[in-house]
């Protein structure tokens, strides 16, 4: 049995509200008590609202599948993200959200992902070349490598430009600056502030968000001109900008498109980078699994294969799925109760917050065998089928499942295969990463690995 995959030390079971806020601002995960890994439901009380974290599969299914209209996305989470994401599909509800999904979803149909595969391969080649130039160092911080690679995929598939394109490079640097300025805790997330009251975002957060949105607006305007001239490439941006709402015939305005591109960068870049980095760490800590996956990859040649050849990489895909289970990029999702309920004998009033936590659900001791252990073979065992149905949702689930989930799985499997074809990875026992969650689950001090050539022994 392998040792448990790293996770943060949980807080004491009972702390004051002030202590909880301090812990929460530092890191979402370590601010939670250990009992959440075995509880079906837990209640948190503040002077302003009540919150219920639910792990009971029946309740999770009710929120996401059976009655999603009774559990819209909470405005509390939107408070901190609004400066960058505006009214993007990630934050909206009701008719606005439904209209946005009708326009966006066709861009991520399986056939469109197939069309984007060559661009993903170009990004993978670039990522391999960049890592080759750095691997002579004793240790390589792999999260930065993965962030650059994931951003390159986004630029190539969305706007048909590599990250080395001048505008793409500027946008990437602006996005990184905004990430560093963005706190997880905004006052509006805890206090029921009226709409007209300023949200007191940091000046740096507002400035970096405005700068990034201006850069995205430039790229969007350039693409609109190309579409008008009939010279636009057939990529995701063109597909989304030319798709009319099937019910109204209206397309996204420039401002709406800026909102959507912003969330594509956040969801498609930040989350993919997180999952890929953790997958490489887990393989570096499990050389037996890495050897088997590398043998599978060697028979396929990932940088030359077709989209259909992804089916020949089941072990690689299972490693990526297991990384998403242990380190879901978005660790928690918050919904608001619009219709009162009685759950497990408790009255859940209208206005309460419901927290769905992939982090706890996917490591739940009652729902998974050896939940903290990296075991990609579990995905081939019958026992996992029920766990997958009840307790696996790295891309959410139901009506609000991420439209790019299939895209992300293809990207992650390909990128992982490309790295394993070219390199060996080894975890350093002196640099065990500690996961923490802000916008996504990352390592507190980075993920440091030894990187050698594919045939090299360390």
N, C-alpha and C positions, 0 to 999 in steps of 0.2 A: 504494500500500500504506500503510495506516495504521501509526502507531508501535505498538509492543507495549503491551498493557494493563499497568498497573503490577503488579509483583510484588516481594517482598522480596529483598534481596541474600542469596544463599546463603552458608553458612559455609564455611570451609576444609575440604578433604576429610578431613583427619585432625586430630582434637582429642582432648584427654584426656577421661575420663569426667566429671571435675569441670567442665571447660569446657562440655561438652555439657549437663550438668544446669543450669548457669547460663543457657545460651542457651535451653534448653527452657522454663525457668520464665518467661523473658521473652516468648517467642513460639515456637510449635511450628514455624512455617514457616521462619523464618530460621535455625533450629537444624539444618536439613537441608542436606546437600551438593548441589551442582548436578548431580552425576552421576545423581541419582534421576530427572531429567527424561528420561533416555535409557536407563537400566538396566532390564533385565527382572526382576532380583531383587537385593537387597542385604542383607547380613547385618550386624547390630549386636550386639556382645558387651558384656555387663556382668558383674560378678562374681556376679550373682544370677540372670540368665536371658539367653537369646538371643532376638533379635527379627529377623524377616525381612520386609522390605517387598517386596511382589510387585506388579509391573506386567504380567507376562506374562498375556495374556488367558486362556490355557488354565488357569493356576493360579488366577486370580481366579474363573473359572467353577467350578472344583472347590470352592473355599471357599464360594461363595455359592449355587451351584445344584446341583452334583452330589453333594456330601457335607456339607451344612451341619451335620449332627449331629456330625461329627468336628471342627467348628470353632465351638464355642460362644463367646458374647461373653466377653471377658476380664474377670475380676474386678478387674484392675489399673485399668481405666478407671472402674469403678464406685466405687472407693475415694473419689475426690474428689466424686462426685455424690450419694452415698448420703444425706447429711444432708437434701437437698431431695427427691430422687426416690424414696427408700425402696426398695420392691420393685416399681417401675413396670415396664411392658412394655419400656422401653428398656434395662433392666439385667438382666432375668431370662433364664433359659434353660430348656430341657427342658419338662417337663409344666406347670410354672407359666406359662411364656411361652405355650405352646400354648393353655392355658385362657384366658389374658388376651386373646389375639388372637381366639379364637372369640367373645368377648363384644364386643370393640371393633370388629372389622372391619365388621359390619353397619351401624354408624353412618356409615361413610365410603363406602358404596356410591354409585354414580353418582346414583341417585335422591335420596339424602339430601343430596348436594352440591347438586343442583338446588334442593332445598327451602331450603338455606342461602343461596342466591344473593341474595335480596332483602336479607338482613341484611348481606351483603358490600357491596352497593350503598349501603346506609345508612352503613356505615363509610367508604366511599369519598367520599360527599358530605361527611361530617364532616371527612375528611382534606383535601379540597380547600378547604373553608371555613377551616380552621386555617392552611393554607399561604398562602391569599389574604391573611390578616391579617398575615402575616410577610414577604411578598415585597418590601416596600418597602426592606428592609435591603439593603445592598450585596451581602452574601453570606449564604446560609442554610445552616446545618448540616443536611444532608438526612437523615443517619442518625437523628437524634432524631425528625424528622417521620415517618419510615418506622416507627420503633419504636412510636410512639404509634398510628399507623394500623393496624399489625398487631395490636397489643394490643386495639384496638377491635373488629377482626374476631373475635378469639377470644372476647371477652366477649359480643358479640352472637350469635354462632353457638352458643356453648357454653351460656350461661346466659340468653340473651335480654335482656341489659341492655347499654346503651352504656357506654363507658369513663367517661362523665360521671356514671354512677350512683355514689353515695357509696361503696358497698362495692367496686365495680370499681376506682375510683380509688385506694382504700387498697391493694388487692392489687397494682395496677400499681406503685405507689411502693415497696411492700415487695419486689417482684420486682427492681426496679432496684437497690435497696440490696443484695440478695443477690448480684446479678451483680458489683457492685463489690468485694464481699468475697471472692469465690470465686477462689482461685488455681488455675492449671492443674496445678500439681505438688503431689501429696500424697505423703507418705513411703511410704504403702502401695502406691503405683503402682510403686515401684522395689524395695522390700524385701519379701521373702516373710514378712510378719508373720502370726502366728497369729490366729485369729478373735477370741480373747478380748482381745487387746491393743488399747488405745485408738489411734485413727488420727491423733490430734494435729491435728485440724482447728482452724483459727483460731477463737477464741472468737466473733468477729464473724460468721464463716460459720455456725456452729452457731446463734447467736442469730437471725440473719436467716432462716435456713431454718425454724427452729421457729416464728417469727412468721408467715411466709408460709403454712406448713402449717396453722396455727391459723385463719388467715383463709379458706383454701380449705375447711377443715372446716366453718366457719360457712356458707359458700355451699352446700356439699353438704348439710348438715343442713336448710337452708331448702328446698332442692329436694326432699329426701325427704319433708318435710312437705307440700309442694304435690302431690307424686305421690300420697301417701296420701289427700289431700283431693279428688283428681280435678281440680285446678286447674293442673297443671303445663303449661307450653307445650311444643310439639312441637319441641324443639331437640336438640342433640347430647347434652347432659347427661341429659335425660330418656330418650333412646333408649338410652344406655349403661347407665344405672342400672336400666332396666326390662328389659334383655335378659338372659335366663337362658343359662347355658352349655348348648348343645344336648345335651351328653353327660351332665351331672350335674343340670341344672335349677337350679343355684345362681347367685345374682347376686353382684355385687361387694359386699363389706362397706363400711362407711363408711371405714375405714382404707385399703382397697384403692382406693376411688374417689379419695381424696385423693392417693394415689400417681399415679394415672392423670391426674388433672387437672393435677398438677404438671408432668408430662412434656408434656401438651398445651400448657401455657403456654410451656415451654422450646422445644419443637419447632415449635409453631405460631406463636409470637410472635417469638422471637429469630431463627430461621432465615429466616422470611419478611421480616422487617425488613432483614436483611443482604442478601438477594438483590435486593430492591426498590431499596435505596439504591445498590448497585453498578450495577444496570440504568440508573438515572437518571444516574449519573456517566458511564457509557459512552456514553449518548445525548448528554450534554452535551459530550463530547469528540469526537463524530462528528455534526456538524450535518447532513450529507447523509442519514444514516440516520434521524435524528430527523425531518427534513422528510417523508420517505416514510412513516414510521409515523404521524405526525400527520395526514397526508392520509387514511390508512386509518381512523384513529380518527374523524375528522370525519364520515365517511360512516355511522357506526354509532350514535353517541350512547350511550356505554357506561353512563351512569347511568340510561338509560331502556330499555336492551335487555333481552332475555330471556336465559336461560342458553344456549339454543340458538344465540344470536347470537354467542357466543364463537368459533364456527367462522369468522366473518367477520373475525377479527382474526389472520390467520396471521403477518403481519410482527411484530405486537406480541408474539405468543407466541414467535416465534423470537428476538426480542431478549431475552426473559426466559430462554429456554433457554440462550442464549449467555452471559448473565450467570451462570447457574448452572454453566455449564461452566468459565468463567474464575475464578469466585469461589464454589465450592461451600461453602455455609454450614458444613457439618460436613466439615472437610478430611481427617480420618483416622478409620478404624475399626479396632478391634483385636479379633482373635479368638485363642483359645487352642487349641493342637494337642492333641487327645485321642487321636489314633492316628498313630503315626510314619509319615513319608513320606520318599521320596527325590525331591527337586525339583532339576532342572537339575544333577544329579550330586552334590548335597549331602544328607546325612542330616538330616532335620528331626525332632528328637526330641519325644516327648510332653512337654507342659508349655511348649514354646516359644511365643513370641508371633508372630502373623502380622498385619502391618499392611497394610491396604488403604487407599490414599491417593487419594481422588477428586482432590485438589489436583494430584498429580503425574500420575496417570493421564489426567486431562482436559487436561493440557498436555504430554503425552508426545510427544517429537519423532519417534518412530517410528510413532505411531498417528494423528496429526492433521497436516493441512496448515496451515502457519503457526500453530502452536498457541497462541502468545501474542498473536495479533492478534484484536481484536474484529471478527467477521465473521458477523453473523446470517444472511447469505445462504447460508452453508455448509450450513444445515439443509435447503435445497432442492436441494442437489447430491448426485448419486448416490454420490460418494466418501465422503460423511459417513455413509451408512447403515451401513457396516461399522464405522467408528469409534464410532458410537452404540451398536452392539451390543457392541463389545469394551471400550469405554473411557469410558462415560458412566454415572455412577451417583450423581448428587447426592442421591438419596433411598435409597441402598443398592440392593440387588437381590436376587432370589431370594425365599425364604420370609420373610426379614426385611426386605423392602422396606417403607418407611414406609407405614402404612395411609392416611395423609393426603396422599399424593403428588398424587392427582387434585384434592383440595381445594386444595392449595398452588398448583398450576398455574392453577386457575380464579381464585383470589384474586390471584395475582401478575399475570396477564394483565389482569384487570379493573382493579386498582389502577393499574397502569402506564398503561392506556388513559385512565382518569379524570384522572390528572395531566396527560397529554399533551393532552387535550382543552382543559384550562383554562390550561396554562402552557407556556412555553418554558424550556429549561434550557441553561446554558452553563457549561462547566468553566473554572476559573481556572488558568492555567499556573503561577501562584505558589502554588497549593495542590493539588499532585498528591498524592492519597492513597496511603499506604503500607499495604498489607494486612498484618494480623497475626492470628494465631489464638489464641484462648483457648477459651471455650466454642464460639464460632463465628468465622467470618472477618469481621472488622471493620477499619476504617481506624484507624491509630494515633492520629491527631489529628482524626478525623472526616472527613466528605466535605462540602466547601464548594462550593456552586454559586450562580451568579446565576440568579434566577428572575424571569421576566417574564410578562406576560399573553400569551395564545396568539398574538395578532396583533402583538405588540410586537417591535421590533428593538432589540438591545442597543447 
